[in-house]
């Protein structure tokens, strides 16, 4: 019985993670295409994308802590690469977000905060956003099997289908 509860908790946690990641991905596509959305939508969506970003981190917090503790020990090279890549993602996301606020053309002025845009911050914003897209692509590729498996399981599932569990209660 206890194993079944643990499995249901894990299933529920994974399902929440899948839906948050879908929202996060759609938001990132919108944010990383300011030419398609326009600067005002780009900037306001950039503020909103922070929510699923932090939820994603919170849901993966146990892994982050575990990997941080084990990083200098013997771990598979793929796990070590993934850990470093995730830190790079974090750094690029924070840099792109911070520099985006510093060069805001629509959101901050709408709030009554007028700033002079420095070309240094614009260049850093462009560079970090472009690198962020590349690193997100690598991150998605590394987790592709998990994405496909859980997308099928929790998003494309057919209503009314029941899952069969083995073992007795």
Phi, psi and omega in degrees: 000316181297323179296321179295320178296316178298317178296318179295321177297315180296317179299315180296316179298317179295319180298317177298316180300317180300312182292321176295318180294327176295313178299317179299314181297313179299318178298318179294323177298316178296314183293322184275009177230063182297337178294328182276328186259337187091156185297315181301313179296318178304313184290315181292321177295327178296324176292318183290329183294344178297329181296302178294334176300309180291325176298319177300315179296317181298316180294334179259010187301318180300319179295317180300312180296314180300314181292325178297318179293325185263358190304319182273358177267188182278109177225158179301144182298327178296320178293319178296315178299316180299318179299311180296318179299318179295322175294322176297317176302313180301310181300314181294320179298312180296318179296312179297321180291311180299311181293329176296321177294318182296332181251018183305128178256342185235308187294306181296314176302326177294334177269006180084013180253107181257132182229159173264127184277123179268132180303330178302313182292324177297316180295317179295322178296312180299315181296314182292323178293319179293317177295324178301318179299317180296313183292325175299319178300317178294318179300314179296319180297319180294330183253015187302316180299316178298317181299308183296312181302311185281333174295315177297318185290319188251340181254316183267007182298151181267131180300143177089350178282136178250151177262141180266128177253148179265155176096166181260166179269000000 
